Amino acid sequence: MTGRQVTAVPTLKDIAKLAQVSKSTVSLALAGDSRVSAETRDKIAGIAEQLGYIPNRMARGLSRARSQSLGVLFYGGLGNPLEDFFSDTLMGIGHEALQLGYNVVMLGFSRHTNGEHTDWTDQVIRSGVDGLIVISMSSPLYGFEKLLAMRFPIVFIGKRKVAGAPALKVNEVSSDHFGAGRAAADYLRGLGHSELAVVAPESASEWMEERIHGFFSADRKLLQEMGDRVFYIPEEQTAVFSRMVTQGYTAYFAIAPYLGLSLLQALQQKGFRVPDDVSLLVYDDFPSASLQRPPLTVLKQDMRSLGRLAFQRLIELIADPEEEGKHILISVSLLERNSCGPAHC
């Protein structure tokens, strides 16, 4: 079998190709079904062993009843606005589960950070769930390598990298962060603003950086001046905000809610009127955004759709665990309030 190309994690399809039989024959043979001749079973078993095939516990036999339950794991410490992200996404999962008669089992909240490598295999297998949804704001994620190698059905929400797993093998549902940044720039430019700036945290995450790059992709001049137009804000924000708001920008895009609130306060303290003098657009929506003076225009994630589509994708994987990975992106929506207005010449 030298020279043959197989996927990083061998599948029934790989074995079937090498054995020159159908995928269903491979499945029956590995289950020891007498309808497949002993010679063919031995041949398939040998190929499977040589490839390092790991049987998927979800497909060991059609007779095994499924539990009709799905696990949910939140990976990362909770805190505003993550509590809203988690609760709204869980609502989307729960709604879909109710329609199809599935139980949702909360497997726990993990406060582990990127540096900790907890293996979730035993906990997930012992729970008896048919599949797992991981809601995370961390990247990369650790502890799911064995489950993915077993082709245990997993869908990740809100992340981009899983340690030890090729990107093509991961099933992911995420907001379109790059598209959100592009939409922010298009909206502000549509109001006539050309002096644009972005406000980001000093330790910006991968998906925050995607918003930034999306914002500057809208215009070549903006892209060339990106280094001067992005303000990374440390925890001690006062000095940076004070310097920034006096540089003549007419519109800002804050890529996190708390930065939007801090920037609004800094602008008002310096005597700028929002939106008469300066426009402010914020990612994402949050409970007090509409209560600010002025109410903040935001780009809002559809958190319930994240949960709903993650559930639907998980059901597909339970039916066929060997499907290739799929990345599903969900567009954000603009909620126009009163913090953005036309540029004044």
C-alpha positions, 0 to 999 in steps of 0.5 A, a space after each residue: 500500500 505504499 504511495 497511497 494517500 489517506 487522510 490524517 485520521 483514517 476513515 471507513 472510506 479510506 479502508 473501503 478504497 484500499 480493500 476495493 469494497 463498499 463503505 457499508 461492507 467495511 462497516 459490517 466487516 469491522 462489526 464482525 457481521 457474518 454476512 461478510 466472508 471471513 477472508 474479507 473480514 480478515 483483509 479489512 481488519 488488516 488494512 484498518 490496523 495498518 492505517 491506525 483506524 479508530 472505530 467510532 463508538 457512535 457507529 459500532 452497530 446499528 442495533 445500539 440505541 442512541 441516548 437522544 441527548 446532546 452535551 454542552 460544554 462551556 469552555 472559558 470563564 463566564 463574565 459579561 458579556 460572555 454570560 449573554 453569549 452563553 445564555 442566548 446561544 444555549 437558547 438556540 440549542 434548546 429550541 432546536 433540541 425541543 423540536 426533535 425530542 433531544 435532551 440537552 445535558 450541561 456537562 459543565 463550565 470549564 475555566 481552564 485557559 489556553 495553557 491547560 491541557 485537560 482531556 475531556 474524553 472520559 467525561 464525555 464518553 461516560 455521560 452517554 451523550 450522542 454528540 457535543 457542542 462546545 461554546 468557547 471564546 478561547 483559541 486554541 482549545 485543548 482536550 478534544 484531540 482523542 474525541 475528534 480522532 474517534 470521530 465523536 460528533 463535536 461542533 464548536 461555537 465561537 472559536 477557530 483552532 483546536 489543538 491537535 486537529 487539522 482545520 479541515 476536520 473541525 466543525 465550527 459555527 461562528 459569527 463572520 468577524 471579518 465580514 463584520 469589520 468590512 460591514 462596519 467600514 462600509 457603513 461609516 464610509 457610506 455616511 461620508 466618513 473618511 477619517 476612520 479609526 478602530 479601537 481594540 484591546 491590547 490583547 486582542 483575540 484572533 476573532 477581534 483581529 479578524 474584525 480589524 482586518 475586515 474593516 481595513 480591507 474595504 479601502 486601499 488607503 485605509 489598509 495602507 494606513 492601518 498601523 496608524 489607525 488602530 489604537 490598542 488600548 491597555 487596561 490603563 486606558 485614560 492616556 491612550 483615549 485622551 491622545 486618540 480623540 484629539 487626532 481628528 478622526 470623525 468616526 470610530 469602530 470599537 470592536 468590543 462593548 466595554 471599549 465602546 462605553 469607555 470611548 463614548 465617555 472619553 469623547 464626551 469628557 473632551 467636549 465632543 458631541 456624539 454623533 454631531 462631531 464624531 460617530 461611534 459604532 460598536 461590536 456587539 450589542 449589550 443590554 445597556 447599549 440602547 440606554 446610553 446617551 446617545 443610544 449606541 449603534 451596534 453590529 449585533 451577533 445572532 447568538 441564537 442562530 449560532 446555537 440553532 445551526 450548531 445543533 443542526 450540524 451536530 445532528 448531521 454528524 451523528 447521522 454520518 460521523 465521517 462527514 468532512 469538517 464544515 465551517 459555517 459563518 453567520 452574518 452580523 446585523 446592524 442596529 441603527 440607533 443614534 451614535 452615528 451620523 453623516 460626516 460634516 465637511 
